[in-house]
């Protein structure tokens, strides 16, 4: 952090000078020892007036040395122990924040020095309630990381172009404090999708806009292995299910749609393995492209598994959970006019689900799967840095 005199004042989008808003950067952390030093090292060296910046780290019950690492930096440390959720931790930080602008990033992110200065460029435009910067991969090296980077996973363009309503990801987003004062906080029990919920509430209730500022750049360490990628997409589906509780018109995909998506990716995987055999004779192979069909299949399998579990368990978020998260002025959450009949869905789709699970089992026992297993385990070790890119 620098003194106010050390940097130029932020300007509006038309070049006119404006007063820098006070900012509270909130970082939820849970067992983040591996990445937290890089994150806090970047955040505490921002080119922004020191008197107008506070950094709040909210520990969500870490069992490693996350808190000890945070104590090495000039940050405020809070603890959220009642609810295990990054959104509950963010709420704790929001309640304690003193800034006019509430800024979010994550413990596995590294911000650029001018991140915050660029993020407030449009501050004087009061029709904007949310400011979002770009998210790029931080030094991708494993096959999964490079694949995620090429796919644009976590890039803001994906969610800001959501067909329902745009929303930014909390790895790089900032809201006026007044937005939370009017629409309430995040739903603490959510494990995914809360970034959309808060942005949609802002747009629907207040009519405020989201401004994308690509120059406000944050780097994110993507999931590095197959399990991490699987868990990521499994969790995303549960977040989408929650949206149907507050947004009945949200087009939540059916089991059949998810089944067709998975089946299509399995078929694409079979064809790709057959078509890629000649590549093995070449000196240089783009291994990321080679395994991409498998990773797409893995992502759709995670989504399909979550969708089936949701239907089987008829998982419902209690109405009171939503009500406690929103302000009294906000309209109460309402049930969809036509609820999904999950029991009926399972009865009619049970055979389809069984067949699909058998297809996955057949794939795992197939010769092509067994032959490529050593490649999937070892090819990352064979890549040179140039090939990984």
C-alpha positions as CSV (number, residue, x, y, z in Angstrom):
1,X,0.0,0.0,0.0
2,X,1.3,3.5,-0.8
3,X,0.6,6.9,0.6
4,X,-2.0,8.9,-1.2
5,X,0.5,11.3,-2.6
6,X,2.5,8.5,-4.2
7,X,-0.1,7.8,-6.9
8,X,-2.2,9.7,-9.3
9,X,-5.9,10.2,-8.4
10,X,-8.3,7.8,-10.1
11,X,-10.1,9.2,-13.1
12,X,-13.6,8.6,-14.4
13,X,-14.2,6.8,-17.8
14,X,-14.2,10.2,-19.5
15,X,-10.9,11.3,-18.0
16,X,-12.2,13.6,-15.3
17,X,-10.5,13.4,-11.9
18,X,-12.6,11.9,-9.1
19,X,-12.1,11.3,-5.4
20,X,-10.8,7.8,-4.6
21,X,-13.4,5.8,-2.6
22,X,-12.4,4.1,0.6
23,X,-12.1,0.4,-0.1
24,X,-12.4,-2.8,2.0
25,X,-10.8,-5.8,0.4
26,X,-12.4,-9.0,1.8
27,X,-10.6,-12.4,1.4
28,X,-12.3,-15.5,2.8
29,X,-9.8,-18.2,3.7
30,X,-10.0,-21.9,4.5
31,X,-6.8,-24.0,4.7
32,X,-5.2,-21.6,2.3
33,X,-1.6,-21.9,3.5
34,X,-0.3,-23.0,0.1
35,X,-1.4,-19.8,-1.7
36,X,-2.1,-17.1,0.9
37,X,1.4,-15.6,1.0
38,X,1.3,-14.8,-2.7
39,X,-2.2,-13.4,-2.4
40,X,-1.6,-11.1,0.6
41,X,1.8,-10.1,-0.7
42,X,0.1,-8.7,-3.8
43,X,-2.9,-7.2,-2.0
44,X,-0.8,-5.3,0.6
45,X,1.4,-3.8,-2.2
46,X,-1.4,-2.2,-4.1
47,X,-1.0,1.2,-5.7
48,X,-3.8,2.8,-3.7
49,X,-4.0,5.4,-1.0
50,X,-3.1,3.6,2.3
51,X,-5.5,5.7,4.3
52,X,-8.4,4.6,2.1
53,X,-7.7,0.9,2.1
54,X,-8.3,-1.9,4.5
55,X,-7.7,-5.6,3.9
56,X,-9.8,-8.0,5.8
57,X,-9.0,-11.7,6.0
58,X,-11.8,-13.9,7.3
59,X,-10.8,-17.4,8.4
60,X,-13.5,-20.0,8.0
61,X,-12.2,-22.6,10.4
62,X,-8.7,-23.5,8.9
63,X,-6.9,-26.4,10.5
64,X,-3.5,-25.6,8.9
65,X,-1.3,-22.5,9.5
66,X,-3.4,-20.1,7.4
67,X,-4.0,-17.7,10.3
68,X,-0.3,-17.6,11.2
69,X,0.6,-16.7,7.6
70,X,-2.0,-13.9,7.6
71,X,-0.5,-12.5,10.8
72,X,2.7,-11.8,8.9
73,X,0.9,-9.1,6.9
74,X,-0.8,-5.8,7.7
75,X,-4.3,-7.1,7.5
76,X,-7.3,-7.3,9.8
77,X,-8.1,-11.0,10.7
78,X,-11.6,-12.1,11.6
79,X,-13.1,-15.6,12.2
80,X,-16.3,-17.2,11.0
81,X,-16.9,-20.4,12.8
82,X,-20.7,-20.9,12.7
83,X,-21.1,-21.7,9.0
84,X,-18.6,-23.4,6.8
85,X,-19.0,-21.4,3.6
86,X,-17.0,-18.7,1.8
87,X,-20.2,-16.6,1.6
88,X,-20.7,-16.7,5.3
89,X,-17.0,-15.6,5.7
90,X,-17.6,-12.8,3.2
91,X,-20.7,-11.7,5.2
92,X,-18.5,-11.5,8.3
93,X,-16.1,-9.2,6.5
94,X,-18.9,-7.0,5.1
95,X,-20.4,-6.4,8.5
96,X,-17.0,-5.2,9.8
97,X,-16.0,-3.3,6.6
98,X,-15.6,0.5,6.8
99,X,-15.1,1.2,3.1
100,X,-17.5,2.7,0.6
101,X,-16.6,0.0,-1.8
102,X,-16.5,-3.7,-0.8
103,X,-14.0,-5.5,-2.9
104,X,-13.7,-9.3,-3.2
105,X,-10.9,-11.6,-4.2
106,X,-9.8,-15.1,-3.1
107,X,-6.9,-16.7,-1.3
108,X,-5.8,-18.5,-4.5
109,X,-5.6,-15.2,-6.4
110,X,-2.8,-12.7,-7.1
111,X,-3.8,-9.2,-7.8
112,X,-1.9,-6.8,-10.1
113,X,-0.5,-3.6,-8.5
114,X,-2.9,-1.3,-10.3
115,X,-5.9,-3.6,-9.8
116,X,-7.8,-1.5,-7.3
117,X,-6.9,1.8,-9.0
118,X,-8.4,0.5,-12.3
119,X,-11.4,-1.0,-10.6
120,X,-12.6,2.4,-9.3
121,X,-12.3,4.1,-12.7
122,X,-16.1,4.3,-13.0
123,X,-16.8,5.1,-9.4
124,X,-18.5,8.4,-10.1
125,X,-21.2,6.8,-12.3
126,X,-23.9,6.1,-9.7
127,X,-25.9,3.9,-12.1
128,X,-23.1,1.3,-11.6
129,X,-23.4,-0.9,-8.4
130,X,-20.8,-3.5,-9.2
131,X,-17.4,-3.3,-10.7
132,X,-15.7,-6.4,-12.2
133,X,-12.2,-7.0,-13.4
134,X,-10.7,-9.8,-15.5
135,X,-9.5,-13.1,-14.2
136,X,-6.6,-15.0,-15.8
137,X,-4.7,-18.2,-15.0
138,X,-1.7,-17.8,-12.8
139,X,1.3,-19.7,-14.3
140,X,-0.7,-22.8,-15.5
141,X,1.6,-25.9,-15.6
142,X,-0.4,-29.1,-15.1
143,X,-2.6,-30.4,-17.9
144,X,-5.7,-29.5,-16.0
145,X,-4.6,-26.0,-15.4
146,X,-3.6,-25.4,-19.0
147,X,-6.9,-26.9,-20.1
148,X,-8.8,-24.7,-17.8
149,X,-6.9,-21.7,-19.1
150,X,-7.6,-22.5,-22.7
151,X,-11.3,-23.2,-22.0
152,X,-11.6,-19.8,-20.3
153,X,-12.8,-21.3,-17.0
154,X,-13.3,-18.5,-14.5
155,X,-13.0,-15.8,-17.1
156,X,-15.5,-13.1,-16.5
157,X,-16.8,-13.2,-20.1
158,X,-18.6,-16.5,-19.3
159,X,-20.7,-15.3,-16.4
160,X,-21.1,-11.7,-17.6
161,X,-22.8,-13.2,-20.7
162,X,-25.1,-15.4,-18.7
163,X,-28.3,-15.9,-20.7
164,X,-30.4,-15.2,-17.6
165,X,-28.7,-12.1,-16.1
166,X,-25.0,-11.1,-16.0
167,X,-23.0,-11.6,-12.9
168,X,-19.3,-11.3,-12.0
169,X,-17.3,-13.9,-10.1
170,X,-16.2,-12.9,-6.6
171,X,-12.6,-13.7,-7.3
172,X,-12.5,-10.2,-8.8
173,X,-15.6,-8.1,-8.1
174,X,-16.5,-5.0,-6.0
175,X,-19.9,-3.6,-4.9
176,X,-20.9,-0.3,-3.4
177,X,-21.5,-0.8,0.3
178,X,-24.9,0.7,-0.2
179,X,-25.9,-2.3,-2.3
180,X,-25.5,-4.6,0.6
181,X,-27.3,-2.1,2.9
182,X,-30.3,-2.3,0.5
183,X,-30.5,-5.9,-0.7
184,X,-28.8,-7.8,2.2
185,X,-25.8,-10.1,2.3
186,X,-24.9,-13.4,0.7
187,X,-26.9,-16.4,1.6
188,X,-24.4,-18.0,4.0
189,X,-25.4,-21.7,3.4
190,X,-24.6,-21.5,-0.3
191,X,-21.4,-23.2,-1.4
192,X,-21.7,-22.0,-5.0
193,X,-23.7,-19.5,-7.0
194,X,-23.9,-16.8,-4.4
195,X,-22.0,-14.4,-6.6
196,X,-24.9,-14.6,-9.1
197,X,-27.6,-14.3,-6.4
198,X,-26.2,-11.1,-5.1
199,X,-25.7,-9.6,-8.5
200,X,-29.2,-10.6,-9.6
201,X,-30.8,-9.1,-6.5
202,X,-28.9,-5.9,-7.1
203,X,-30.1,-5.7,-10.7
204,X,-33.7,-6.8,-10.0
205,X,-34.3,-4.7,-6.9
206,X,-32.2,-1.6,-7.5
207,X,-31.8,-1.5,-11.3
208,X,-28.0,-0.9,-11.0
209,X,-25.5,-2.0,-13.6
210,X,-22.4,-4.1,-13.7
211,X,-19.3,-2.5,-15.2
212,X,-16.6,-4.7,-16.6
213,X,-13.0,-3.2,-16.4
214,X,-10.6,-5.7,-18.0
215,X,-7.6,-3.7,-17.0
216,X,-8.4,-4.5,-13.3
217,X,-6.6,-7.8,-13.6
218,X,-6.4,-10.7,-11.1
219,X,-4.6,-14.0,-11.6
220,X,-6.1,-17.2,-10.3
221,X,-4.5,-20.5,-9.5
222,X,-6.8,-23.0,-11.3
223,X,-7.5,-26.5,-10.1
224,X,-4.5,-28.5,-10.8
225,X,-5.8,-32.1,-10.8
226,X,-8.7,-34.2,-12.0
227,X,-10.4,-34.4,-8.6
228,X,-10.4,-30.6,-8.2
229,X,-11.9,-30.1,-11.7
230,X,-14.6,-32.7,-11.0
231,X,-15.5,-31.2,-7.6
232,X,-15.6,-27.7,-9.2
233,X,-18.3,-28.7,-11.7
234,X,-20.2,-30.8,-9.2
235,X,-20.5,-27.9,-6.9
236,X,-21.6,-25.5,-9.7
237,X,-24.7,-27.6,-10.4
238,X,-25.8,-27.3,-6.7
239,X,-25.5,-23.6,-7.0
240,X,-27.7,-23.6,-10.1
241,X,-30.3,-25.6,-8.2
242,X,-30.4,-23.0,-5.5
243,X,-31.1,-20.3,-8.0
244,X,-34.5,-21.9,-8.8
245,X,-35.6,-21.2,-5.2
246,X,-35.4,-17.4,-5.6
247,X,-35.6,-17.2,-9.4
248,X,-38.4,-19.5,-10.6
249,X,-37.9,-18.4,-14.2
250,X,-34.2,-19.5,-14.2
251,X,-34.0,-22.4,-16.8
252,X,-32.5,-25.1,-14.6
253,X,-31.4,-27.9,-16.9
254,X,-33.3,-31.1,-16.7
255,X,-31.8,-34.5,-16.0
256,X,-32.4,-35.4,-19.6
257,X,-30.5,-32.4,-20.8
258,X,-27.6,-33.2,-18.6
259,X,-27.7,-36.9,-19.6
260,X,-27.5,-35.9,-23.3
261,X,-24.6,-33.6,-22.5
262,X,-22.7,-36.3,-20.8
263,X,-23.5,-38.9,-23.5
264,X,-22.3,-36.5,-26.2
265,X,-19.0,-35.9,-24.4
266,X,-18.5,-39.7,-23.9
267,X,-19.1,-40.2,-27.6
268,X,-16.7,-37.4,-28.5
269,X,-14.1,-39.0,-26.2
270,X,-14.4,-42.3,-28.1
271,X,-13.9,-40.6,-31.4
272,X,-11.0,-38.5,-30.2
273,X,-9.1,-41.5,-28.9
274,X,-9.6,-43.3,-32.2
275,X,-8.6,-40.2,-34.2
276,X,-5.6,-39.4,-32.0
277,X,-3.8,-42.7,-32.3
278,X,-1.7,-41.4,-35.3
279,X,-0.5,-38.5,-33.1
280,X,1.3,-40.9,-30.8
281,X,3.9,-41.5,-33.6
282,X,4.8,-37.8,-33.8
283,X,7.7,-36.2,-32.0
284,X,5.5,-33.4,-30.6
285,X,2.1,-33.9,-29.2
286,X,-0.2,-31.3,-27.8
287,X,-1.1,-33.3,-24.8
288,X,-3.6,-30.7,-23.5
289,X,-5.6,-31.0,-26.7
290,X,-5.2,-34.8,-26.6
291,X,-6.8,-35.1,-23.1
292,X,-9.3,-32.3,-23.6
293,X,-12.2,-34.6,-24.6
294,X,-11.6,-36.7,-21.5
295,X,-11.6,-33.6,-19.3
296,X,-14.8,-32.3,-20.9
297,X,-16.4,-35.7,-20.2
298,X,-15.2,-35.5,-16.6
299,X,-16.8,-32.1,-16.2
300,X,-20.1,-33.2,-17.6
301,X,-20.0,-36.4,-15.5
302,X,-19.6,-34.2,-12.4
303,X,-22.5,-32.0,-13.4
304,X,-24.7,-35.0,-14.2
305,X,-23.9,-36.7,-10.9
306,X,-24.9,-33.6,-9.0
307,X,-28.1,-33.3,-11.0
308,X,-29.1,-36.9,-10.3
309,X,-28.3,-36.5,-6.6
310,X,-30.4,-33.3,-6.4
311,X,-33.4,-35.1,-7.9
312,X,-33.0,-38.3,-5.8
313,X,-32.7,-36.3,-2.5
314,X,-35.1,-33.6,-3.5
315,X,-32.7,-31.2,-1.8
316,X,-34.5,-28.0,-0.9
317,X,-33.0,-24.9,0.6
318,X,-35.4,-23.9,3.5
319,X,-37.2,-20.7,2.8
320,X,-36.1,-19.2,6.2
321,X,-32.4,-19.6,5.0
322,X,-33.1,-17.2,2.2
323,X,-35.2,-14.9,4.3
324,X,-32.4,-14.3,6.9
325,X,-29.9,-13.4,4.2
326,X,-31.9,-10.6,2.5
327,X,-33.0,-7.2,3.9
328,X,-36.5,-6.6,5.1
329,X,-37.0,-4.3,2.1
330,X,-36.3,-7.1,-0.3
331,X,-39.2,-9.1,-1.6
332,X,-39.5,-12.5,0.1
333,X,-38.3,-15.6,-1.7
334,X,-41.1,-17.4,-3.4
335,X,-41.5,-21.0,-4.6
336,X,-41.8,-21.7,-8.3
337,X,-45.4,-21.7,-9.5
338,X,-44.8,-25.1,-10.9
339,X,-42.4,-27.2,-8.8
340,X,-40.3,-29.9,-10.3
341,X,-41.8,-33.3,-9.4
342,X,-38.5,-34.9,-8.5
343,X,-40.0,-38.3,-7.5
344,X,-41.8,-38.5,-10.9
345,X,-38.6,-37.5,-12.7
346,X,-36.6,-40.3,-11.0
347,X,-39.3,-42.9,-11.8
348,X,-39.3,-42.0,-15.5
349,X,-35.6,-41.5,-15.8
350,X,-34.3,-44.3,-13.6
351,X,-33.7,-46.6,-16.5
352,X,-32.0,-43.9,-18.4
353,X,-29.7,-43.1,-15.5
354,X,-28.9,-46.8,-15.0
355,X,-27.9,-47.1,-18.7
356,X,-25.8,-44.0,-18.5
357,X,-23.9,-45.2,-15.5
358,X,-23.3,-48.5,-17.3
359,X,-21.9,-46.6,-20.3
360,X,-19.4,-44.9,-17.9
361,X,-18.5,-48.3,-16.4
362,X,-18.0,-49.8,-19.8
363,X,-15.8,-46.9,-20.8
364,X,-13.6,-47.3,-17.7
365,X,-13.2,-51.1,-18.4
366,X,-12.6,-50.6,-22.1
367,X,-9.3,-51.4,-23.8
368,X,-8.8,-47.8,-24.9
369,X,-9.3,-46.5,-21.4
370,X,-6.8,-49.0,-19.9
371,X,-4.2,-48.4,-22.6
372,X,-4.3,-44.6,-22.1
373,X,-4.3,-44.8,-18.3
374,X,-0.5,-44.6,-17.9
375,X,-0.5,-41.7,-20.4
376,X,-3.1,-39.9,-18.3
377,X,-1.0,-40.4,-15.2
378,X,2.4,-39.6,-16.6
379,X,2.1,-37.3,-19.6
380,X,2.3,-34.2,-17.4
381,X,5.8,-35.3,-16.4
382,X,6.8,-35.7,-20.0
383,X,5.8,-32.2,-21.0
384,X,8.4,-29.5,-21.5
385,X,7.5,-26.0,-20.3
386,X,7.0,-24.9,-24.0
387,X,4.6,-27.8,-24.7
388,X,2.6,-27.0,-21.6
389,X,1.8,-23.6,-23.0
